[in-house]
Amino acid sequence: MYDVILFDLDGTLTDSGLGITNSVAYSLKKFGIEIADRTELYKFIGPPLRESFEKYYGFSPEEAGKAVKYYREYYADKGLFENTVYEGIEDLLKEIRDSGKRAIVATSKPEVFAKRILEHFGLAKYFADIVGANLDETRTKKDEVIAHVLESCEIPDRSKVLMVGDREHDILGAKKMGLDSLGVLFGYGDYEELKRVGATYIAETVRDIYPVVFAP
């Protein structure tokens, strides 16, 4: 049914919670904001960073820009490798590649960081392309990333493309671009969130992705 599988990165391919929350906490500390409970920052995993700083801490656009800069000070050096690949993901990616389908990363994370992470964990070889945001804060919304994938990878038939992600932004981005979507529950979203925004499918585990991806 699907020839091209788009994957979100954070919360879908890797559990990046430690690195992202450490980076956000580092950034907020620059503004005199101390975080007592790391789970308060899980909401930063997935959406564009600038948007989250503005939404959750009331930062002005200028403050949010500084916050992203501070975030990257920590993330580029330490945070991106405070990360683990979800069990079973590499086997899934290998099977997708061996079946002749194309797997492509579509993330709101800066593309340069996404490539470093996937190369570090030995996963880059499974992807036809790795597409993310630009460092200048452009192409950060998921529909913008998907649109770039469809154009740059020359994918004309959107009915053959599936977006896999763990947050509402992945599902809404796919919907806006006319794609089916699969929400995963082992990341940082939950069933209610994914159902509310209209995920075509919902998978509890990595194994639950197989029947959708390899459906005849």
N, C-alpha and C positions, 0 to 999 in steps of 0.2 A: 504493500500500500504506500509506504514512504520510501523514497529514494535518498532523501537528504534529511539528516537529523541535526538540528541545531541544539547546542548545549550551552546553558548558563555555566559559569565557573563556580563562584562562591556558593556553597550550600547545595551544589548539584554534583560537581565532579570532586570537589575537595571540601573538607570541613575547615574553613578558614576563620572560624570564630575567634580563636585566640589572638591571631595576628591583627585582625581588624579591630577588635575591641581594645587591644593594647595601643594601637595607633590612634584610635578615637580618644581614649583616655589621656594619652600623651598630648594630643592637640587641645583638648578641653582644659587641661591643667595650665596651659599657656594663657588661658583666659581666667584663671583662678577658680575653675570648676573642678571639684574633686568627685570622683565616682566611687561609691561604696560597694555597689553590687554590679558586677560585670554584665549580668543578664539584662540590665537596663539598656545596654548598648547593642544588643542583638538586632534591634530594629535598623541598625546601620548596615546590616549585611544584606546586600542585594541592590537597594535603590542607589541612585547617584548621590555621592557624598555631599555636594553643595546643597542639594535639595533637603537632605536629612538634617544638616546643621541649621538650616533656616527653619525647617518644620518643627524640630524637637527642642531647639534651644533659642528660637526667636532671633537668630543672628541676622543682621542686615546682609545684603549681597556682598558688601566689602568685607565684613567680618567672616562670612562663610568662605570667601576666597582665601583669607588668611588661615582659616581653620584647615582647609584642604592642604595648603602649603605645609603647615605644621604636621598634619597627618602623614604626609609623604616623607617628611624628614625621618620619621621612625619606620614607616612601612618599607621604604626603598632599601633600608639597611638591614632591618631585622624582621619586620612584620610579615612580609610576603612569604617567608619560609617557616613561620609559626603556623603550620598548616599540615594537614594529612589528607591523603586520597581515601575516599570512601571505599570500603571493602566491596569487591566485585566490579568496580568501575572499569578497571583496566581490562578485565575479561570481556566485559560488554563492548568496550571500544574495539578490542581486537576482533571480536566476532562481526561487528559492523563493518570494519575495514575488509575482513576476509570475505564477507558476503557480497562485496562490490558496491555497497551503499557508501554515501559520503557523510562523514561526521565533520561538523564545523562548529567552532566555539563562537558564541555571540554573547559578549559580556559588557556590562557597563563599567567594568574596571578598565583603567588605561591599558591599551593593547600591549605596550612595552612590558608592563608588569605581568600580564596574562601569559605572554610568551615565555618570560623568565621562569614563572612558576611551573608551567607545563613541561618545559625543557628540564628543569630541576628534578621533577618527579618522573621523567621518562615517558610522558604521555603525548608530547608534541607530535611524535611520529604517526599517531593514529588519526590526525586531523588534516583534512584537505586545506583548511585555512583556519587562522585564529584571528578573530576580529573583535576589537574593543573600542573604548573611548579614546579620544585624543587627549594629550596632556594639557592642552589649552582649554579644557572643559567643553569642547564641542563633541558632538556625537555621543552624548552620555545617556540619552533616553533609549530604552530597549527597542522601540519601534525604529529609531534612527539607525541603531546598530544592525537590526534585521534588514532594513532597507538597503544598507550598504552591502551586506552579505549577498542579498538577492541580485544586486546590480554587478558587484565586482566578481562574483562567482558564476554569473550568467545562468541564473536559475529562473526560467520562464514559467514553469508550471507550479504554482503555489500549493496546489492540492497534493503534491508529492512531498511537501516539506512539513516536518514536525518540530516544534519548539519544546525543549525539555528544560524545566526550571523549577525553583522551589518557592518563588514569591509571586505576588500578584502582578508585579511589573513585567515578569516574563510572560504571563498569560495575557495581560492587557496589550502588551507589545505585539504578541503574535496575533491576537484578534484584530488589532488595528491594521496589520499587514495582510490579513486574510489567510492566516495559517491555523492549522490545528495545533493544540498544545497539550502537553502532559505535565502535570504538577507532581512533584515528588514530596513525600512526607518525611524523608530522612534529613531534610535540610532545615531551614529556619522559618518556613511558613507552616501553616497548619491546614487541616481539612476544610474548616469553615472559610478561611481566606481564599483558598484555591477554588472551592465550590462557588463562593459568592461571585467571583469575577468570571466564572464560566469556563474553567479548564475542560477541555474535551475529554481527557482521561486523568485519573489520579492514581499514582503508584505508591504503595506503602514502602516497598523495598526495591533495591536494584533489580532483583530477579523479576519483579512485577513489570518492569519496563520491557522485557523481552517479548511478551505476546503482542504488544502494540507495535514495537519497532519491526518485528519480523512477521507480522501478519501477512498472509498471502494476498 
